[in-house]
Each structure stands twice: as C-alpha cells, then as structure tokens.
Amino acid sequence: MDGFRLPLGYTACIVILTAAGKAGDALGPAWVESRPLTLLALNANDLHLGLTVPGTAPLLWFVIGTLRRLAEDPVFFLIGWHYRDAGLRWLQKRFPGSAGRLEQASSAFRRFSGLAVVLEPGAVVCLLAGASRMQPWVFFTLNISGTVARLALIRVVAAALPRPLEVVLGLVRRFSLPLLLLASTAALLSIWGLLRGASGSEGG
C-alpha cells in the first residue's frame, strides 16, 4: 500500500476545492463587501460568513455558505470509506499538518464520532467517519444539520453585533491593499507548501 495513489477524480476535486479556498483567502479583503456571495462560493470560512452578513440576502447567504462548507466533506468521507488505512496514510502524507490532528482524533473518534461530525467536519473527521464505516445517511444527516446550525449561529451573532462588525469592515476598507497583499502572500505560500508536500510524498 506504500505505492497507493488516489484516483484522479478524487485528486481533481481536492485540488479544485483547495485552490478555490486559497483564492478566497487571498481575495477576501477585496471582495468581502463588493462580491460577498462570490467570496463565499470560494471560501465560506467563519470569518467570511460573519463579515458578509450585512451585505447579503439571508437565503442566498445560507444556500451558498452551506453548499461551500459541505463541498469537501463527501470527498474525504468516500476516500475513507473506499480506502480506509491507505486513505488515512495518504492524508498524513498529502497534508503533513494533519498528522498530529489525525493521531489525536483517531483515539477519541469511536466514542465521539457523531459529535465530531456535527461540530468539526473537516478532512480528518470526515475521512475517519468513512474509514470507520459510519452509515452514509447518518454521516450526511449529522454533517448537514451541524453545518446549518453553525451558519444560523454565525448569522444570529453577526446580526446581534452590528457595531463591532462595522468596525471590522471599516478596518478592512481602510487597509484593503495591505490586507490583500498579506492574504495573497499567505495563500501562495500555503499552496507552495502543499504542492511540495504532495510531490515529496509521491516521490517517497
């Protein structure tokens, strides 16, 4: 299994979604007010979701935010479901930063698997859910309900704190250029590190 390679379809999905997320990180300072829904389609992290509340219609915000937050989860669940231990080793090699999180999560996952999928359905948790053979309907029910609840909480908190939110948006407007340069640099460095890790793991 040391020579295991992920099928092209999975690899393409992960590369596209990862690149979209990094592009959202880079463009966030410029697009958070001018193109909020496009920004959420690229990267619907908690910060972007909160900052885009004032400039978006609730329904579109919920639909785009939910779909983007869920986009990666089935991919990693299916990798775990079909490839189990080989998939776990692939995740550790392809995303070196996940290795420590994977070790911590594995020990407690059997006891708190449902709670983990609801609260933090990232790559590690979703892959572990698939590898542990969690029933797909259970996984998707927990995943979707947890994501919708998280977005509802973000929307409520942002609506309840308009003044602090406006202060943050004012800072983004004022320092948009340096923030854009900083975010773009960080995104490029992250992509470069990811590609180096990928090429190193394939070569090893």
C-alpha positions as CSV (number, residue, x, y, z in Angstrom):
1,M,0.0,0.0,0.0
2,D,3.1,2.3,0.2
3,G,2.6,3.0,-3.5
4,F,-1.0,3.9,-3.1
5,R,-2.2,6.8,-5.3
6,L,-5.6,8.4,-5.0
7,P,-7.7,8.1,-8.1
8,L,-7.7,11.1,-10.4
9,G,-11.3,12.1,-9.7
10,Y,-10.7,12.5,-6.0
11,T,-7.5,14.3,-6.6
12,A,-9.1,16.7,-9.0
13,C,-11.9,17.5,-6.6
14,I,-9.5,18.2,-3.7
15,V,-7.1,20.3,-5.9
16,I,-10.0,22.4,-7.2
17,L,-11.6,23.0,-3.8
18,T,-8.3,23.7,-2.1
19,A,-7.3,26.2,-4.8
20,A,-10.8,27.9,-4.5
21,G,-10.3,28.1,-0.8
22,K,-6.9,29.7,-1.1
23,A,-8.2,32.1,-3.7
24,G,-10.9,33.1,-1.3
25,D,-8.3,33.7,1.4
26,A,-6.4,35.9,-1.0
27,L,-9.3,37.9,-2.3
28,G,-11.2,38.2,0.9
29,P,-10.2,41.7,1.8
30,A,-11.1,43.0,-1.6
31,W,-14.4,41.0,-2.1
32,V,-15.9,40.9,1.4
33,E,-18.2,43.9,0.6
34,S,-18.0,44.2,-3.2
35,R,-18.6,40.5,-4.1
36,P,-19.7,38.7,-0.9
37,L,-21.5,35.8,-2.5
38,T,-18.7,35.1,-4.9
39,L,-16.3,35.2,-1.9
40,L,-18.5,32.6,0.0
41,A,-18.5,30.4,-3.1
42,L,-14.7,30.3,-3.0
43,N,-14.3,30.1,0.8
44,A,-17.1,30.1,3.3
45,N,-15.0,30.1,6.5
46,D,-16.4,31.5,9.7
47,L,-14.8,35.0,9.2
48,H,-16.1,35.4,5.7
49,L,-19.5,34.2,6.7
50,G,-19.7,36.7,9.6
51,L,-18.4,39.7,7.6
52,T,-20.7,39.1,4.7
53,V,-23.9,39.1,6.8
54,P,-24.7,42.8,6.3
55,G,-24.4,42.8,2.5
56,T,-26.2,39.6,1.6
57,A,-29.8,38.3,1.4
58,P,-30.3,35.6,4.1
59,L,-31.5,32.9,1.7
60,L,-28.6,33.2,-0.7
61,W,-26.1,33.5,2.1
62,F,-27.4,30.3,3.7
63,V,-27.6,28.3,0.4
64,I,-24.1,29.3,-0.9
65,G,-22.5,29.1,2.6
66,T,-23.9,25.7,3.3
67,L,-23.1,24.2,-0.1
68,R,-19.5,25.5,0.1
69,R,-19.0,24.3,3.6
70,L,-20.3,20.8,2.7
71,A,-18.4,20.6,-0.7
72,E,-15.3,18.8,0.6
73,D,-16.8,16.6,3.2
74,P,-18.3,13.9,1.0
75,V,-15.0,13.6,-0.9
76,F,-13.0,12.8,2.2
77,F,-15.8,10.5,3.6
78,L,-15.7,8.5,0.4
79,I,-11.9,8.3,0.5
80,G,-12.1,6.9,4.0
81,W,-15.0,4.5,3.0
82,H,-13.2,3.0,0.0
83,Y,-9.6,3.1,1.0
84,R,-9.6,3.0,4.9
85,D,-6.0,2.7,6.2
86,A,-4.5,3.6,2.8
87,G,-6.6,6.7,2.8
88,L,-5.5,7.6,6.3
89,R,-1.9,7.2,5.3
90,W,-2.5,9.3,2.2
91,L,-4.0,12.1,4.2
92,Q,-1.0,12.1,6.5
93,K,1.5,12.3,3.6
94,R,-0.5,14.8,1.5
95,F,-1.4,17.1,4.3
96,P,1.6,16.9,6.8
97,G,-0.1,19.3,9.2
98,S,-2.9,16.9,9.7
99,A,-0.8,14.1,11.0
100,G,-0.9,15.3,14.7
101,R,-4.6,16.0,14.5
102,L,-5.2,12.6,12.9
103,E,-3.5,10.8,15.8
104,Q,-5.4,12.8,18.4
105,A,-8.7,12.4,16.6
106,S,-8.3,8.6,16.0
107,S,-8.1,7.7,19.7
108,A,-11.3,9.5,20.6
109,F,-13.3,9.2,17.4
110,R,-15.1,5.9,18.2
111,R,-16.6,7.5,21.4
112,F,-17.4,10.9,20.0
113,S,-17.8,10.3,16.2
114,G,-21.3,11.8,15.9
115,L,-20.4,14.8,17.9
116,A,-17.2,15.3,15.9
117,V,-19.1,15.2,12.6
118,V,-21.6,17.8,13.9
119,L,-19.0,20.2,15.4
120,E,-15.9,19.9,13.3
121,P,-16.5,18.1,10.0
122,G,-13.1,18.8,8.4
123,A,-10.9,16.5,6.3
124,V,-9.6,14.4,9.2
125,V,-13.0,13.8,10.8
126,C,-14.8,13.1,7.5
127,L,-12.1,10.6,6.4
128,L,-12.2,8.9,9.8
129,A,-16.0,8.7,9.5
130,G,-15.7,6.9,6.2
131,A,-12.9,4.6,7.4
132,S,-14.9,3.6,10.5
133,R,-17.9,2.7,8.2
134,M,-20.3,5.2,9.7
135,Q,-23.5,4.8,7.8
136,P,-23.7,7.3,4.9
137,W,-27.2,8.5,5.9
138,V,-26.0,9.1,9.5
139,F,-22.9,11.0,8.3
140,F,-24.8,13.2,5.9
141,T,-27.6,13.9,8.4
142,L,-25.1,14.9,11.1
143,N,-23.0,16.8,8.6
144,I,-25.8,18.9,7.1
145,S,-27.6,19.6,10.4
146,G,-24.4,20.6,12.1
147,T,-23.4,22.9,9.2
148,V,-26.8,24.6,9.0
149,A,-26.8,25.1,12.8
150,R,-23.3,26.6,12.7
151,L,-24.3,29.1,9.9
152,A,-27.5,30.0,11.8
153,L,-25.4,30.8,14.9
154,I,-23.0,32.9,12.9
155,R,-25.9,34.8,11.3
156,V,-27.5,35.5,14.7
157,V,-24.3,36.6,16.4
158,A,-23.4,38.9,13.5
159,A,-26.8,40.4,13.4
160,A,-26.7,41.0,17.2
161,L,-23.3,42.8,17.0
162,P,-23.7,45.3,14.1
163,R,-21.3,47.9,15.7
164,P,-18.3,45.6,16.1
165,L,-18.9,44.1,12.7
166,E,-18.9,47.6,11.2
167,V,-15.7,48.4,12.9
168,V,-14.0,45.3,11.4
169,L,-15.4,46.1,7.9
170,G,-14.1,49.7,8.3
171,L,-10.7,48.4,9.1
172,V,-10.9,46.1,6.0
173,R,-11.8,49.1,3.9
174,R,-9.1,51.3,5.3
175,F,-6.3,48.7,5.0
176,S,-7.7,46.7,2.0
177,L,-4.5,46.9,-0.1
178,P,-2.0,45.7,2.6
179,L,-4.5,43.1,3.7
180,L,-4.9,41.9,0.2
181,L,-1.1,41.7,-0.3
182,L,-0.7,39.9,3.0
183,A,-3.5,37.4,2.4
184,S,-2.3,36.7,-1.2
185,T,1.2,36.0,0.0
186,A,0.0,33.7,2.8
187,A,-2.2,31.9,0.3
188,L,0.6,31.4,-2.2
189,L,3.0,30.2,0.5
190,S,0.3,27.7,1.6
191,I,-0.3,26.4,-1.9
192,W,3.5,26.1,-2.4
193,G,3.9,24.1,0.8
194,L,1.0,21.9,-0.1
195,L,2.5,21.1,-3.6
196,R,5.9,20.5,-2.1
197,G,4.4,18.1,0.4
198,A,2.5,16.3,-2.3
199,S,5.5,15.9,-4.6
200,G,7.6,14.8,-1.7
201,S,5.1,12.1,-0.7
202,E,4.8,10.8,-4.2
203,G,8.5,10.7,-4.6
204,G,8.9,8.8,-1.2
